[in-house]
């Protein structure tokens, strides 16, 4: 039976993977802090992720419950979507969550992502959302 890594080893491996992602792609996860007191608010970012058999670009977030229902998560998600699609020029982004996580689904919808389909992720059903980069209008259309 294989030995499961202890928490410190898992954290070190996670940090190493995130640094490698930043170095390879130029984007990744951000730590979010309260500007008033520096308290940990959560994390959010843009990551390559292999999901439902496809390499996708995910906007992801996890916010401490103390900061829920203040519009912060939607603001983070909107900014990440804008950064990914307009700043980085990526063709699309995805986000997904458990069907029971209505709050996260509302964040996705308010951020301009549209429901695409149901998927399975880590053995559980999830709802899958996507946003496409806006098509640039040509001079002939103006």
C-alpha positions as CSV (number, residue, x, y, z in Angstrom):
1,X,0.0,0.0,0.0
2,X,1.4,3.4,-1.0
3,X,2.1,5.9,1.8
4,X,0.0,9.0,1.6
5,X,2.1,12.2,1.8
6,X,1.8,14.2,5.1
7,X,0.2,17.6,5.0
8,X,3.5,19.5,4.8
9,X,4.6,17.4,1.8
10,X,1.2,18.0,0.1
11,X,1.5,21.7,0.7
12,X,5.1,21.8,-0.6
13,X,4.0,19.9,-3.7
14,X,1.0,22.2,-4.3
15,X,3.2,25.3,-4.0
16,X,5.8,23.8,-6.4
17,X,3.0,23.1,-8.9
18,X,1.7,26.6,-8.7
19,X,5.1,28.2,-9.1
20,X,5.7,26.0,-12.2
21,X,2.3,27.0,-13.6
22,X,3.1,30.7,-13.2
23,X,6.5,30.2,-14.8
24,X,5.1,28.2,-17.7
25,X,1.9,30.3,-18.5
26,X,2.4,33.6,-16.8
27,X,-0.8,33.3,-14.7
28,X,-2.0,31.3,-11.8
29,X,-3.5,31.6,-8.3
30,X,-3.6,34.8,-6.2
31,X,-3.9,35.0,-2.5
32,X,-6.6,37.5,-1.5
33,X,-6.2,39.7,1.6
34,X,-8.4,42.3,3.3
35,X,-6.8,45.7,2.6
36,X,-7.9,47.0,6.0
37,X,-6.1,44.4,8.2
38,X,-4.4,42.0,5.9
39,X,-6.6,39.1,6.9
40,X,-6.8,36.1,4.5
41,X,-10.0,36.5,2.4
42,X,-9.4,33.5,0.1
43,X,-7.8,32.7,-3.2
44,X,-8.7,33.1,-6.8
45,X,-7.0,32.6,-10.1
46,X,-6.7,31.3,-13.7
47,X,-5.4,27.8,-14.2
48,X,-5.0,25.1,-16.8
49,X,-7.0,22.2,-15.7
50,X,-7.8,18.8,-17.3
51,X,-11.5,18.3,-16.9
52,X,-14.1,16.2,-18.7
53,X,-11.3,14.9,-21.0
54,X,-10.2,18.4,-22.2
55,X,-7.4,20.9,-21.2
56,X,-9.4,23.9,-20.2
57,X,-8.6,27.3,-18.6
58,X,-10.5,27.6,-15.4
59,X,-11.3,30.7,-13.4
60,X,-11.4,29.5,-9.8
61,X,-12.0,31.0,-6.4
62,X,-12.5,30.0,-2.8
63,X,-13.5,32.8,-0.4
64,X,-13.8,32.5,3.4
65,X,-17.4,32.5,4.5
66,X,-16.9,35.7,6.5
67,X,-16.7,37.5,3.1
68,X,-19.7,35.8,1.4
69,X,-22.7,37.9,0.1
70,X,-20.6,41.1,-0.2
71,X,-20.1,40.9,-4.0
72,X,-16.4,40.3,-3.6
73,X,-16.5,36.8,-5.2
74,X,-18.4,38.1,-8.2
75,X,-15.9,41.0,-8.5
76,X,-13.0,38.6,-8.4
77,X,-14.6,36.3,-11.0
78,X,-15.4,39.2,-13.4
79,X,-11.8,40.5,-13.1
80,X,-10.3,37.1,-13.7
81,X,-12.6,36.6,-16.7
82,X,-11.6,40.0,-18.2
83,X,-7.9,39.3,-17.5
84,X,-8.1,35.9,-19.2
85,X,-10.2,36.8,-22.2
86,X,-9.1,40.4,-22.9
87,X,-5.7,40.8,-21.1
88,X,-4.2,37.4,-21.9
89,X,-6.2,36.9,-25.1
90,X,-7.4,33.4,-24.2
91,X,-10.2,32.0,-26.3
92,X,-12.5,31.0,-23.4
93,X,-12.7,30.2,-19.7
94,X,-14.6,27.7,-17.7
95,X,-15.8,27.3,-14.1
96,X,-17.6,24.4,-12.4
97,X,-19.1,23.6,-9.1
98,X,-21.4,21.1,-7.4
99,X,-25.1,21.4,-8.4
100,X,-25.9,22.2,-4.8
101,X,-23.6,25.2,-4.7
102,X,-26.1,27.8,-5.8
103,X,-24.0,30.7,-4.5
104,X,-21.1,29.8,-6.8
105,X,-23.4,29.2,-9.7
106,X,-24.8,32.7,-9.2
107,X,-21.3,34.1,-9.2
108,X,-20.6,32.4,-12.5
109,X,-23.8,33.7,-14.0
110,X,-23.2,37.3,-12.8
111,X,-19.7,37.1,-14.1
112,X,-20.9,36.4,-17.6
113,X,-20.4,32.6,-17.8
114,X,-23.2,30.5,-19.2
115,X,-24.2,27.0,-18.3
116,X,-22.9,24.5,-20.8
117,X,-23.5,21.0,-19.5
118,X,-23.2,18.6,-16.5
119,X,-19.9,16.9,-15.9
120,X,-18.4,14.5,-13.4
121,X,-15.4,15.8,-11.5
122,X,-13.5,13.7,-8.9
123,X,-16.4,11.2,-8.9
124,X,-19.1,13.8,-8.2
125,X,-21.6,15.5,-10.5
126,X,-20.8,19.2,-11.3
127,X,-22.4,21.9,-13.4
128,X,-20.0,23.4,-16.0
129,X,-20.1,27.0,-17.2
130,X,-18.1,28.8,-20.0
131,X,-17.4,32.3,-21.3
132,X,-16.0,33.0,-24.8
133,X,-13.7,35.8,-25.7
134,X,-15.8,38.6,-27.4
135,X,-15.5,38.6,-31.2
136,X,-13.8,41.7,-32.4
137,X,-15.8,43.7,-34.9
138,X,-14.1,44.3,-38.2
139,X,-13.9,47.8,-39.7
140,X,-16.4,46.7,-42.4
141,X,-19.0,46.1,-39.7
142,X,-18.8,49.6,-38.2
